[in-house]
Amino acid sequence: MLNFIECVPNFSEGKDEAKINAIVDAARSVSGVIILDVEKDPDHNRTVLSFISPPESAVEAMFRVARKSAELIDLNHHKGEHPRMGALDVAPFIPVMGSSLETCIKLAEKLGKKIGDELNIPVYLYDRAARIPERKNLAKIRKGQFEGLKDLIGKDSSRNPDFGPNKIHPTAGAVAVGARQQIINFNVNLDTDDMEFGKYLAKKIRTSGGGLPALRGAAIFLETKNQVQISTVLTDYSLTSIKKVIDEIKKETGPKNVKITGTELIGLTTQEAITDYAVESLNVENFDPKAQILENRFLSLLGSWQVAASIMADALASDAPTPGGGSAAAIAGAMGCALGQMAAGVSLMSKKTPEDRKGLLADLKQELGEMRAELQNCAAQDSNAFNKFMAARKLPKDSPERKEKMQEALKYAAEVPLKTAKISFTALKKLRSSSSLISPAVSSDYKSAGYFLEVAVKCAAENVFINIESIKDDSVKAKLEKEINEYVGLAVNR
């Protein structure tokens, strides 16, 4: 079964493309991370990054975003319409695709401690991860923003952080780390510049003002459009839907002849929330989205491992140059790690396994999971390496940088399968040293895991060899060849 965590870090930069890209790349650099969306807003001066990751990679990816944000963003020089208290302002973990809220809470606690200990930034746990009931509400934690918190932290005990120093970071501020269910960030733009009316309206519709349940709301002035925006967060869209928000706003804007000029969905939203809006608007009776939406029927089939396996086999069988042998090597390695994880997990749960071995089995399972995520990333990197070479090759033949770019691409195309071989061998070595821990009931799976990893090393080697043939630098070629031959020899000789 697929198992992913959605991570939606919000950082306080929405204008500088170079900084935004650097922070996004920090998340992308972690194996297993898949970037879903980057929502930049210059008025709010804020970016919402959405990505999914295996649970074992999620904390590291979020930490790298926090570290890079702290390096690049100085809140003393930051201005934007959205309230903020940190360079990385909020970092929520959200359960999707087989993961649980309980797992997200544990990840939030782990990330909070890591940020506090290693970056010296105060961390507040919020929403479902909150240790203090009042901190379930993000707005209460962020009250006063960076400037206000700077004066209160260390003096007001109610503002003591859950992790990190009891003082503000001089440039990166503080960060809220949490676990939550899916929310909807929904903004409504009005054809008025009357901020007093905007503030009244936001207060009237939000939960804290006696309005709709599970709704946060604030009025923001959009300088680029010279108009008021009602920025809302639907914290539970099963209680308050998008349509209810719009209807409630229209009750107040209608008598004043203020019109809605447009709406915005910030970041990613769920199909359910959009479907609910359509069903409510159309007043459809007895609608079953699982049965009546064509794409949902397809997705229910695609979720099975049999279909996923067929898709991968078909991709390899196609006439397209990618995925090819390098990606197949990485996939074989990932399958070996996955089988090893299964063997370790079953052995861990066996009543016949002595207690003193369970800690070692748990470590083995986790380490193999981390290497599996890296190998899955290598499969994508191998295809990217081919595309990089083809892009260099398409440069004009009289271009002075064509040969240099092609050589760089060839070197990268050799380094990726070399990385696959290295990780696969490391996993194989770890698996071999743990044979005494494995339950006899899964010995065939354990042995199969080893065979897959051996194959991964050999297949990766072939892809190293074919690329180094065209590398002109003999020292680079010799270094790559020596290293890959060592992995092959060690993998084959038990």
C-alpha positions as CSV (number, residue, x, y, z in Angstrom):
1,M,0.0,0.0,0.0
2,L,1.2,3.5,-0.8
3,N,2.1,5.5,2.3
4,F,2.8,9.2,2.0
5,I,2.6,12.3,4.2
6,E,1.6,15.7,2.7
7,C,3.7,18.6,3.9
8,V,2.6,22.2,3.4
9,P,5.3,24.6,4.7
10,N,4.4,28.3,4.4
11,F,7.5,30.6,4.3
12,S,7.6,34.4,4.4
13,E,8.8,35.2,0.9
14,G,6.5,35.7,-2.1
15,K,8.5,38.0,-4.4
16,D,12.1,37.0,-4.8
17,E,12.2,34.1,-7.3
18,A,15.8,33.1,-6.5
19,K,15.0,32.7,-2.8
20,I,11.8,30.9,-3.4
21,N,13.4,28.4,-5.8
22,A,16.3,27.8,-3.3
23,I,13.9,26.9,-0.5
24,V,11.8,24.7,-2.8
25,D,15.0,23.0,-4.0
26,A,15.9,22.3,-0.4
27,A,12.8,20.1,0.0
28,R,13.4,18.6,-3.4
29,S,16.9,17.5,-2.4
30,V,15.6,14.9,-0.1
31,S,15.0,11.4,-1.6
32,G,11.4,10.5,-2.0
33,V,10.0,14.0,-2.0
34,I,7.5,14.9,-4.8
35,I,6.8,18.6,-5.3
36,L,3.0,19.1,-5.9
37,D,2.6,22.8,-5.9
38,V,4.4,26.2,-5.3
39,E,1.9,29.0,-4.7
40,K,3.6,32.4,-4.6
41,D,1.8,35.6,-3.5
42,P,3.6,38.9,-3.7
43,D,0.8,40.8,-1.9
44,H,0.9,38.4,1.0
45,N,4.7,38.1,0.5
46,R,4.4,34.5,1.3
47,T,4.8,31.1,-0.5
48,V,2.8,27.9,0.2
49,L,4.8,24.9,-0.8
50,S,3.0,21.5,-1.1
51,F,4.8,18.2,-1.4
52,I,4.3,14.6,-0.5
53,S,7.0,12.3,1.0
54,P,7.3,8.9,2.6
55,P,7.1,9.3,6.4
56,E,10.8,8.4,6.8
57,S,11.8,11.4,4.6
58,A,9.2,14.0,5.7
59,V,11.0,15.4,8.7
60,E,14.3,15.9,6.9
61,A,12.6,17.6,4.0
62,M,10.7,20.0,6.3
63,F,13.9,20.6,8.3
64,R,15.8,21.6,5.1
65,V,13.1,24.0,4.2
66,A,13.3,25.5,7.7
67,R,17.1,25.8,7.5
68,K,17.2,27.4,4.1
69,S,14.3,29.8,5.0
70,A,16.3,30.9,8.1
71,E,19.4,31.4,5.9
72,L,17.6,33.5,3.3
73,I,14.8,35.4,5.0
74,D,15.2,38.3,7.5
75,L,11.9,39.2,9.1
76,N,13.3,42.6,10.2
77,H,13.0,43.5,6.5
78,H,9.9,41.6,5.6
79,K,6.5,43.2,4.9
80,G,3.4,41.5,3.6
81,E,-0.3,41.4,4.1
82,H,-0.4,37.9,5.6
83,P,0.3,37.7,9.4
84,R,3.6,35.9,10.1
85,M,6.0,35.2,13.0
86,G,8.7,33.2,11.2
87,A,10.8,32.8,8.1
88,L,9.3,29.4,7.9
89,D,6.0,30.4,9.4
90,V,4.0,27.2,9.7
91,A,5.0,23.6,8.9
92,P,2.0,21.2,9.0
93,F,2.1,17.4,8.4
94,I,-1.1,16.1,6.9
95,P,-2.2,12.4,6.5
96,V,-2.7,11.2,2.9
97,M,-2.5,7.9,1.0
98,G,-2.3,5.4,3.8
99,S,-0.8,7.5,6.6
100,S,-2.4,8.5,9.9
101,L,-2.9,11.6,12.0
102,E,-1.1,9.8,14.8
103,T,2.0,9.4,12.6
104,C,1.8,13.1,11.7
105,I,1.8,14.1,15.3
106,K,4.9,12.1,16.0
107,L,6.6,13.7,13.0
108,A,5.6,17.2,14.2
109,E,7.2,16.5,17.5
110,K,10.4,15.2,15.9
111,L,10.7,18.1,13.6
112,G,10.0,20.6,16.4
113,K,12.8,19.2,18.5
114,K,15.2,19.2,15.5
115,I,14.5,22.8,14.6
116,G,14.8,23.9,18.2
117,D,18.0,22.0,18.9
118,E,19.9,22.6,15.6
119,L,18.6,25.9,14.3
120,N,18.0,27.6,17.7
121,I,14.5,28.8,16.6
122,P,11.6,28.6,19.1
123,V,8.9,26.1,18.0
124,Y,5.3,26.0,18.9
125,L,3.2,22.8,18.4
126,Y,-0.2,23.6,17.0
127,D,-3.5,22.0,15.9
128,R,-3.6,18.2,16.6
129,A,0.0,18.2,17.8
130,A,-0.6,21.0,20.4
131,R,0.5,20.1,23.9
132,I,-1.4,23.1,25.3
133,P,-5.1,23.3,24.4
134,E,-5.0,27.1,23.6
135,R,-2.3,26.3,20.9
136,K,-4.7,24.3,18.8
137,N,-5.6,27.6,17.3
138,L,-2.8,28.9,15.1
139,A,-4.0,32.5,15.3
140,K,-3.5,32.6,19.0
141,I,0.1,31.4,18.7
142,R,0.8,33.9,16.0
143,K,-0.9,36.8,17.7
144,G,1.4,39.9,17.7
145,Q,3.4,38.4,14.8
146,F,7.2,38.6,14.8
147,E,7.4,42.1,16.2
148,G,5.0,41.4,19.1
149,L,6.4,38.0,20.0
150,K,9.9,39.4,20.1
151,D,8.8,41.5,23.1
152,L,6.8,38.8,24.9
153,I,8.8,35.6,24.6
154,G,10.9,35.0,27.7
155,K,8.8,37.4,29.7
156,D,5.3,36.0,29.4
157,S,5.2,32.3,30.4
158,S,2.2,31.7,28.2
159,R,4.4,32.4,25.2
160,N,7.1,29.8,26.2
161,P,7.9,27.6,23.2
162,D,7.5,23.8,23.2
163,F,11.1,23.4,21.7
164,G,14.1,25.6,21.3
165,P,15.3,28.7,23.1
166,N,12.9,30.9,25.1
167,K,13.8,33.9,23.0
168,I,13.1,35.0,19.5
169,H,15.5,34.1,16.7
170,P,16.8,37.6,15.6
171,T,16.0,37.1,11.9
172,A,14.1,33.9,11.5
173,G,11.6,34.5,14.3
174,A,9.6,31.5,15.5
175,V,7.8,28.6,13.7
176,A,4.6,26.7,14.3
177,V,4.9,23.0,13.6
178,G,1.7,20.9,13.6
179,A,-0.4,18.0,12.4
180,R,-3.8,18.6,10.9
181,Q,-6.4,17.3,8.6
182,Q,-6.9,18.9,5.1
183,I,-8.0,22.5,5.2
184,I,-9.1,24.8,2.4
185,N,-7.4,28.2,1.9
186,F,-10.0,30.2,0.1
187,N,-10.0,33.9,-0.7
188,V,-12.8,36.2,-1.9
189,N,-11.9,39.5,-3.7
190,L,-14.4,42.4,-3.5
191,D,-14.8,45.4,-5.7
192,T,-14.3,47.9,-2.8
193,D,-11.3,49.5,-1.2
194,D,-13.2,50.0,2.1
195,M,-11.1,48.2,4.7
196,E,-13.4,49.1,7.5
197,F,-16.2,47.2,5.8
198,G,-13.7,44.4,5.1
199,K,-12.7,44.0,8.7
200,Y,-16.4,44.0,9.8
201,L,-17.2,41.4,7.2
202,A,-14.3,39.1,8.1
203,K,-15.2,39.3,11.8
204,K,-18.9,38.7,11.1
205,I,-18.4,35.4,9.2
206,R,-15.5,33.8,11.2
207,T,-16.0,31.4,14.1
208,S,-14.4,33.7,16.7
209,G,-16.8,36.5,15.7
210,G,-19.9,34.3,16.1
211,G,-20.1,33.4,12.5
212,L,-19.7,30.1,10.7
213,P,-18.2,27.1,12.5
214,A,-14.6,25.9,11.7
215,L,-13.8,29.1,9.8
216,R,-11.0,31.6,10.2
217,G,-11.2,34.9,8.4
218,A,-9.3,38.2,7.9
219,A,-9.5,41.2,5.7
220,I,-6.5,42.0,3.6
221,F,-5.9,45.0,1.3
222,L,-4.5,44.0,-2.1
223,E,-2.4,47.0,-3.2
224,T,-1.8,45.6,-6.7
225,K,-5.5,45.4,-7.3
226,N,-6.6,48.3,-5.0
227,Q,-9.3,46.1,-3.4
228,V,-10.3,44.3,-0.3
229,Q,-9.8,40.6,0.0
230,I,-11.6,38.3,2.6
231,S,-9.0,35.6,3.3
232,T,-10.5,32.5,4.9
233,V,-9.3,29.1,6.1
234,L,-11.9,26.3,6.2
235,T,-10.5,24.2,9.0
236,D,-13.3,21.6,8.6
237,Y,-15.0,21.9,5.2
238,S,-17.5,19.2,6.2
239,L,-18.9,21.8,8.7
240,T,-18.5,24.9,6.6
241,S,-18.3,24.5,2.8
242,I,-17.0,26.9,0.2
243,K,-20.6,27.6,-0.9
244,K,-21.6,28.5,2.7
245,V,-18.7,31.0,2.9
246,I,-19.7,32.6,-0.4
247,D,-23.4,32.7,0.6
248,E,-22.6,34.3,4.0
249,I,-20.4,37.0,2.3
250,K,-23.2,37.8,-0.2
251,K,-25.6,38.4,2.6
252,E,-23.5,41.3,3.7
253,T,-22.2,42.6,0.4
254,G,-25.6,42.6,-1.4
255,P,-27.2,45.4,0.5
256,K,-24.0,47.6,0.0
257,N,-23.9,46.8,-3.7
258,V,-20.4,45.3,-3.3
259,K,-19.7,42.6,-5.8
260,I,-17.4,39.6,-5.7
261,T,-14.8,40.1,-8.5
262,G,-13.2,36.7,-8.1
263,T,-12.1,34.0,-5.8
264,E,-8.8,32.1,-5.1
265,L,-7.9,28.7,-3.9
266,I,-4.5,28.9,-2.4
267,G,-2.3,25.8,-2.6
268,L,-3.9,22.4,-3.2
269,T,-7.5,21.5,-2.3
270,T,-9.4,18.3,-2.2
271,Q,-11.7,17.0,-4.9
272,E,-14.3,16.5,-2.2
273,A,-14.5,20.2,-1.4
274,I,-15.0,21.2,-5.0
275,T,-17.5,18.4,-5.6
276,D,-19.4,19.5,-2.5
277,Y,-19.6,23.0,-3.9
278,A,-21.0,21.7,-7.2
279,V,-23.5,19.4,-5.6
280,E,-24.7,22.2,-3.2
281,S,-25.0,24.7,-6.1
282,L,-26.8,22.3,-8.4
283,N,-28.9,21.0,-5.6
284,V,-28.2,17.4,-6.8
285,E,-30.0,14.7,-4.9
286,N,-28.6,11.3,-3.8
287,F,-25.2,11.9,-5.4
288,D,-22.5,9.4,-4.7
289,P,-19.1,10.8,-5.8
290,K,-17.3,7.5,-5.4
291,A,-19.6,5.8,-7.8
292,Q,-20.7,8.7,-10.2
293,I,-17.4,10.5,-10.8
294,L,-15.6,8.8,-13.6
295,E,-12.1,9.7,-12.4
296,N,-12.8,8.4,-8.9
297,R,-13.6,5.0,-10.4
298,F,-10.3,5.0,-12.3
299,L,-8.4,6.1,-9.3
300,S,-9.9,3.3,-7.2
301,L,-8.5,0.8,-9.7
302,L,-5.1,2.5,-10.0
303,G,-4.6,2.2,-6.3
304,S,-4.0,-1.5,-6.5
305,W,-0.4,-2.7,-6.7
306,Q,-1.3,-5.0,-9.6
307,V,-2.2,-2.0,-11.8
308,A,0.8,0.0,-10.6
309,A,3.1,-2.9,-11.5
310,S,1.5,-3.1,-15.0
311,I,2.0,0.6,-15.5
312,M,5.7,0.3,-14.7
313,A,6.2,-2.8,-16.9
314,D,4.4,-1.0,-19.8
315,A,6.6,2.1,-19.3
316,L,9.8,-0.1,-19.5
317,A,8.4,-1.9,-22.6
318,S,7.7,1.2,-24.6
319,D,9.9,2.5,-27.4
320,A,10.6,5.7,-25.4
321,P,14.2,6.0,-24.2
322,T,13.1,6.5,-20.6
323,P,12.6,4.8,-18.3
324,G,15.5,2.5,-19.2
325,G,18.0,0.2,-17.5
326,G,19.2,2.8,-15.0
327,S,15.6,3.4,-13.7
328,A,15.0,-0.4,-13.7
329,A,18.1,-0.9,-11.6
330,A,16.9,1.7,-9.1
331,I,13.4,0.1,-9.0
332,A,14.9,-3.4,-8.5
333,G,16.9,-2.0,-5.6
334,A,13.8,-0.3,-4.1
335,M,12.0,-3.7,-4.4
336,G,14.8,-5.4,-2.6
337,C,14.7,-2.9,0.2
338,A,10.9,-3.2,0.4
339,L,11.0,-7.0,0.6
340,G,13.7,-6.6,3.3
341,Q,11.4,-4.2,5.2
342,M,8.6,-6.8,5.0
343,A,10.8,-9.6,6.3
344,A,12.0,-7.4,9.1
345,G,8.5,-6.3,10.0
346,V,7.1,-9.8,10.1
347,S,10.0,-11.0,12.2
348,L,9.5,-8.0,14.5
349,M,5.9,-9.0,15.1
350,S,6.6,-12.7,15.6
351,K,6.0,-14.0,19.1
352,K,9.0,-16.3,18.6
353,T,11.4,-13.3,18.2
354,P,13.4,-12.6,21.4
355,E,12.9,-9.2,22.9
356,D,16.6,-8.3,22.6
357,R,16.3,-8.6,18.8
358,K,13.3,-6.4,18.3
359,G,15.2,-3.2,18.6
360,L,17.6,-4.3,15.9
361,L,14.8,-5.4,13.6
362,A,13.0,-2.0,14.1
363,D,16.3,-0.3,13.1
364,L,16.7,-2.6,10.1
365,K,13.2,-1.9,8.9
366,Q,13.7,1.9,9.2
367,E,17.1,2.0,7.5
368,L,15.8,-0.1,4.6
369,G,12.9,2.2,4.3
370,E,15.1,5.2,4.1
371,M,17.3,3.5,1.4
372,R,14.2,2.5,-0.5
373,A,13.1,6.1,-0.7
374,E,16.5,7.1,-2.0
375,L,16.4,4.5,-4.7
376,Q,12.9,5.5,-5.8
377,N,14.4,9.0,-6.2
378,C,17.2,7.5,-8.2
379,A,14.7,6.0,-10.7
380,A,13.5,9.5,-11.5
381,Q,17.0,11.0,-11.5
382,D,18.1,8.5,-14.1
383,S,15.4,9.6,-16.5
384,N,16.3,13.3,-15.8
385,A,20.0,12.5,-16.5
386,F,19.1,11.3,-20.0
387,N,17.0,14.4,-20.6
388,K,19.9,16.6,-19.5
389,F,22.2,14.9,-22.0
390,M,19.7,15.3,-24.9
391,A,19.2,19.0,-24.1
392,A,23.0,19.5,-24.3
393,R,23.1,17.5,-27.5
394,K,20.5,19.7,-29.1
395,L,22.6,22.9,-28.6
396,P,23.9,24.3,-31.9
397,K,27.0,22.4,-33.1
398,D,28.9,25.6,-33.3
399,S,28.0,26.6,-29.7
400,P,31.2,26.8,-27.6
401,E,29.5,25.3,-24.6
402,R,27.9,22.3,-26.4
403,K,30.8,19.9,-25.8
404,E,31.2,21.0,-22.2
405,K,27.5,20.6,-21.4
406,M,27.5,17.2,-23.0
407,Q,30.4,16.0,-20.9
408,E,28.8,17.4,-17.8
409,A,25.6,15.5,-18.7
410,L,27.5,12.2,-19.4
411,K,29.3,12.5,-16.0
412,Y,25.9,13.0,-14.3
413,A,24.4,10.1,-16.2
414,A,27.2,7.9,-14.9
415,E,27.0,9.2,-11.3
416,V,23.2,8.5,-10.9
417,P,23.5,4.7,-11.5
418,L,26.7,4.7,-9.5
419,K,24.6,6.2,-6.6
420,T,22.0,3.5,-7.2
421,A,24.7,0.8,-7.0
422,K,26.2,2.3,-3.8
423,I,22.8,2.5,-2.0
424,S,21.8,-1.0,-3.2
425,F,25.1,-2.5,-2.0
426,T,24.8,-0.7,1.4
427,A,21.3,-2.2,1.7
428,L,22.5,-5.6,0.7
429,K,25.4,-5.5,3.2
430,K,23.0,-4.5,5.9
431,L,20.6,-7.3,5.0
432,R,23.3,-9.9,4.9
433,S,24.6,-8.9,8.4
434,S,21.0,-9.3,9.8
435,S,20.3,-12.8,8.6
436,S,20.2,-14.2,12.1
437,L,17.3,-11.8,13.0
438,I,14.9,-12.9,10.3
439,S,12.1,-15.3,11.0
440,P,12.3,-18.7,9.1
441,A,8.7,-18.0,7.9
442,V,9.9,-15.2,5.7
443,S,13.3,-16.6,4.7
444,S,12.3,-16.8,1.1
445,D,11.3,-13.1,1.1
446,Y,14.6,-12.2,2.8
447,K,16.7,-14.1,0.3
448,S,14.7,-12.6,-2.6
449,A,15.4,-9.2,-1.2
450,G,19.1,-9.9,-1.5
451,Y,18.8,-11.2,-5.0
452,F,17.0,-8.0,-6.1
453,L,19.7,-5.9,-4.5
454,E,22.4,-7.9,-6.3
455,V,20.6,-7.4,-9.6
456,A,20.3,-3.7,-8.8
457,V,24.1,-3.3,-8.4
458,K,24.8,-5.3,-11.6
459,C,22.2,-3.4,-13.7
460,A,23.3,0.0,-12.4
461,A,26.9,-1.0,-13.2
462,E,26.0,-1.6,-16.9
463,N,24.6,1.9,-17.0
464,V,27.7,3.4,-15.5
465,F,29.9,1.6,-18.0
466,I,28.0,2.7,-21.1
467,N,28.1,6.4,-20.1
468,I,31.8,6.5,-19.1
469,E,32.8,5.2,-22.5
470,S,32.1,8.7,-23.9
471,I,33.7,10.7,-21.1
472,K,36.8,12.4,-22.3
473,D,38.5,13.1,-18.9
474,D,40.5,9.9,-18.2
475,S,40.9,10.7,-14.5
476,V,37.1,11.0,-14.1
477,K,36.5,7.9,-16.1
478,A,39.1,5.9,-14.1
479,K,37.6,7.0,-10.7
480,L,34.0,6.1,-11.8
481,E,35.1,2.7,-13.2
482,K,37.1,1.8,-10.1
483,E,34.3,2.6,-7.7
484,I,31.6,0.7,-9.7
485,N,33.8,-2.4,-10.0
486,E,34.3,-2.4,-6.3
487,Y,30.5,-2.5,-5.6
488,V,30.0,-5.2,-8.2
489,G,32.8,-7.3,-6.8
490,L,31.6,-7.0,-3.2
491,A,27.9,-7.6,-4.1
492,V,28.7,-10.8,-6.0
493,N,31.4,-12.2,-3.6
494,R,29.6,-13.2,-0.4
